[in-house]
Amino acid sequence: MMSSKLLSCGWLQQLLVVLLKLTLSFAGPTNGTECTARGPASYILVFTGHWSPQTFPKQYPLFRPPAQWSKLIAITHNGQHRLFQEGALASIGVQNFAEVGVTVELVKGAKDARKRREVGAMYRTAGIPTGIGHSSTELLLQPRSPLLSLMVKVIPSPDWFVGVDSLNLCEGGQWKQEMTLDLQPLDSGTDSGFTFSSPNYPTVPQENITRITSQMPNHPANSFFYPRLTELPPIASIRLTRQSRSSARQTPMSNHILPHPIHPQRFSETPLDCEVSMWSSWGLCLGPCSRGGVRHRTRYILLRPANAGTPCPELEEQTECTPHNCLKRQ
């Protein structure tokens, strides 16, 4: 009788272990993002562009097209999904959005991930027709998908965007009340253009998504190359504010552009130093044999200074010389 009870108890323990393993396998990896909050949380997401000719004077796009922001694409998800990841290759959806602003593949990928219960919902806001401006939308996050990722394309640009990767809005059993993040430009690694208006030049083989800094890519032609700065000022930012369930709103907040400006610009002007070409070759030595001759060389301005940057040096230089064959100036 005792042995029968022991066998029955052992069988039940083995069954419980098997059921536990099956449960964990279906749940999938959480990557430390599990949220034990009792219910969903509503947030107002405000995207703000800080891209101005004062903070980013180098090659600032004024026309065809002027500086602006694409529509914002945001998803809520769990730890099994990534919209993009710095240091990894961009998906075809990220590539198409970063290069030309097309969202078809991103939307398809989000729908497929939602069927696998990796994505909760997708949200969009309107584009911003200037470099400085605001757009907003309302988000609803569930405990099973507490992460937020988003992308906004820099227009014009080869394949540059700003974004947030897997921002966790739930810590344990508590939803965060408010968050503000400054954003820096990212390179999707699919186009090798250096400037805002560079023609299409595919990167082969494709490179990883990287952060653009004041000195990387380390090339003076780069539109974000500011060697005097240790870091770039934020080109954009987001603010997330949790909404009370009982708060009544007079007007819906989804997908509209907020009045501009909401608050004064908080970033100082970025000095832009003058850039000049290399000297040309020396010209012919001209002048009378009796007094000696003079020859000249010139250079031209590549980039005019702005915001109290270093002024341009002399563009013409001359020196004395012995005239070739003592020929007089014709």
N, C-alpha and C positions, 0 to 999 in steps of 0.2 A: 504493500500500500504506500509506504514511504517512497520507494523508488518510482512509483507511478506519479506521485505528486512532484517529485524532483524533475522527472522527465517533462511533465507538463509545464512546470515553471521555466525550465530551460528553453523549451520550444517557444514559449511566449516571449522570452527575452530576445531570442533570435529574430522572431517576427517583428518585434518593435525596432530592432536595429535596422532590419531591411526597410521597414516603412520610413524610418528617419532618413536613411540614405536616399531613398526615392524622393522624399520631400525636398531635401537639399538640392538634389540634381535638377528638379523642376524649378526650384526657386532661382537657380543660377547664381553666379558670383555677384556679390553686392559691392565689392571694392570699398567697403567702409562707408557706403552711402545710404544704409538703411535708415528709414525715418519711422519713428514710433508715435508720431503725432496722431491724435484721435480723429482729426478731420482735415479737410482741404484748407488751403490758404489763398486768399485773393491779393494780388499785388498790382500796383500801377507801375509800369515800366516807362521811364522817360529817357529817350536817347537825345543827347545834345552834341552837336558838332561845334568844334572850336577852331576849325580850319579857316584862318584869316590871313590876309597878306601881311599883317603885323607879326603874327607868331610864326608863319611859314612863308617868308617873302621870296624864297628862291623859286623861280620859274612858276610862280603862282598862276594858275589858269584863269584867264579873264574872259575867254571866249572859245567857242568851237571845241568842246563845250566849256562853259565856265565851271569853277569848282562847285561840286554838289555831292549829295549822298544818295545812294540807291534806296529802295525799300529795305526795311529791316526784316530779316527772317529769324524767328526764334522758335525753339522747341523745348518742351519739358520732357525729361527722360530719366531713366535709371542708369546704374553704373555699367550696364551691358552695351550702351550705345554711345557713340561719339559723333558729333556733327563734323568736327575737325580736331586736329591735335597738332600743336607746335612740335616740330621735330619729326613728324611723320609725313608720308606722302598724302597729297590732297586727293580726294575722291573725284570722279568725273563730275559729280554734282557741284562740289566746291570749286573745281576748275572752271566750269561753265559760268558759275555765279561771279567768281572773282574776276574773270576776264571780260565777260560781256553782260553780266547781270541777269542771265537766264536762270529761272528757278525750277524748270521742269524736272530735272534729275534729283534736285534736293527734295522736292515735294514727293516724288515717287519713292525715294529712299526712306523718307519719314513715314509714309503710308505703309510700306513693307515692314518697317520696324515696329509700327503700331500693332500690326497683326501678330507680331511676336511678343507683344506687351513690353517692348523696350522703350517706346515713346508714348507719352501721354497725350500731348496736343501740339499743334503748330500754330504760330501767330505771325501776323505781318503788320507793319505800319507803312504809311505812305512815305515816299521819298522826300528829300529836302532839296529844293532847287538852288540852294546857296551853300557855301561852306560853313556858315554859322546859322544854326537853327535848331529846332526841337521837333520831335515826333514822339507819340506815346501810344500805348495799348494797355489793356487790362489782361492780366494772366491769372489762371486758376491752376494751382499746383496741388497734386494729390500726394499722399504719403508714399505711394508706390513709384512715383516719378518726381522726386524732389530736386532734380538737377535742372539747371537752365543753361542752354547754349544759344548763341546768336551770332549773326554775321551782317555786316553792312559794307557794301562795296564803295571804295574810293573812286569817284568819277571826276575827271578822267584818270586812268592809270592802266598799266599793262595787265597786272593781276594782283592788285593790292586791295586789302580790306582791313577792317577792324572787327574784332569779335571777342566773345567770351566763351570759354570752353569749360563745360561741366561745373558751373557755379552751384554749390550746395546751399540751398536756402533753409535747410532743416538740420539742426544739430540735436541728435537724440530725439527727444519728444517735443522739441520746441521749434516753431517757425521763427525765423529771424524777422525783426520788425522793420529794419531799414538798412540798405547798403548802397554805397556809392563807389564806383570803380572808374579810374581813368584808363583810357584806351590808347594804345600805340599802334601804328600801322604794321601789318603783317604781309609778307610776300608768299603767295601760294606755291611758288617754285615751279610754275608751268610756263612762264614767259620771261625772257631775259632782258626786257626793256629796262632802261635806267631812269627815264624821265616820264612825267605825267602823260606826255603826248607821243611816246614812243610807238612806232608801228609794231604790228604783230611779229614777234620773233620767238617761236616756240623753244623752250628749254629741253634739249635732248642730250642725255636722258633726264627725265623729270627729277627735280630736287625736292627736298623736304620743305615743309612750311617753316619759315624763319621770321624772326622779329626784325624789322627795319629800325636801325638806330642812327644817331647823328654821324657815325663814322663807319657804318656797315650797311650796304656795300661800300667798301673803301675806294670810291672813285669820285673825282670832282664833278663828273657829269650827273651823278645821282641827285634827284630832286630833293632828297632829304639829307644831303651831305652838308653838315654844319660842323666843321672841325673845331670851332671854338667852344662848342657845347659838349658837356659831359653826357647829357642825355637830352632827347627831344622833349619839348613840352607836350602835354597830352593833346592829341588831335581831336579826341572826342571823349565822351564819358557817358555812363548810364547811372540812373538812380532808381532804386527799387523801394517802394513804400508799401507796407502791408496795409490792407484796408479792413476795417471792422465790418463784420457781417451785418451789423445793425445800421451802419451808416447809409443814409439815403443820398443818392446823387441826383442833382438836378438835370445833368446832361451826361450822356454816355461818354466814356473816355477812350473808346477803342478807335484805333486807326485814324487819328487826326493830327494835324500839326498845331502845336501849342503857339500862343502869341509870342512874338520875338521882339526884343529879348525879354526873358523872364528875370534875369539878374545881370549885373554888369560883368563884362569880361574880366576874368580873374588871372589872366596870364600876361606877363610882361612881353614887350616887343623883343623879337629875336634879331640881334645885329647881323647884317649880311655884308661881308667884306667884298670889296671890288675884286674882280678876277680879270686878268689881262692875258693876252696871247704871248707867245714867245717872241723875242725880237726877230725882225726880218734880217736877211743878209745885208751887209753894208752895201750902199750904193756906190756908183763910180766916184772916184776922187776928181773933183772939178775945181778949176781955179787957175789963175795966172802963175807962171813959173816964178815970177819975181816975189810973190807973197806966199806961195804955197797954196794948197787946196783944202777943201772941206768935203767930207762925205757924211751921209745921213743913214739912219736906220729907224724903223718905226715898229710899233705894235698897236693892237686895237683892243677895245674893251669886250670881254666875253660876258661879264655880269656886272651890272651897275650896283653900287652900294645902296643899302637901305637901313633904316633904323639905327643911325649913328655907327654904321660899320666903317671899316677902314676905307678911306677915300682912294681914288685911283691914282697911281703914280704917273709920271710923265710918259707921254706916248710917243715922243720923238727925241732922238739923241743924235748929236753930231760930234765929230772929232776932226782934228787937223790931219792932213796927209800930204804926201807928195803927189802931185798930179801925174797921171799916167801919160807919158810922152809929153808932159807939160802942155796939154791942150787946154785952151781957154773954154769957158762955158759958152756953148753955142746959143 
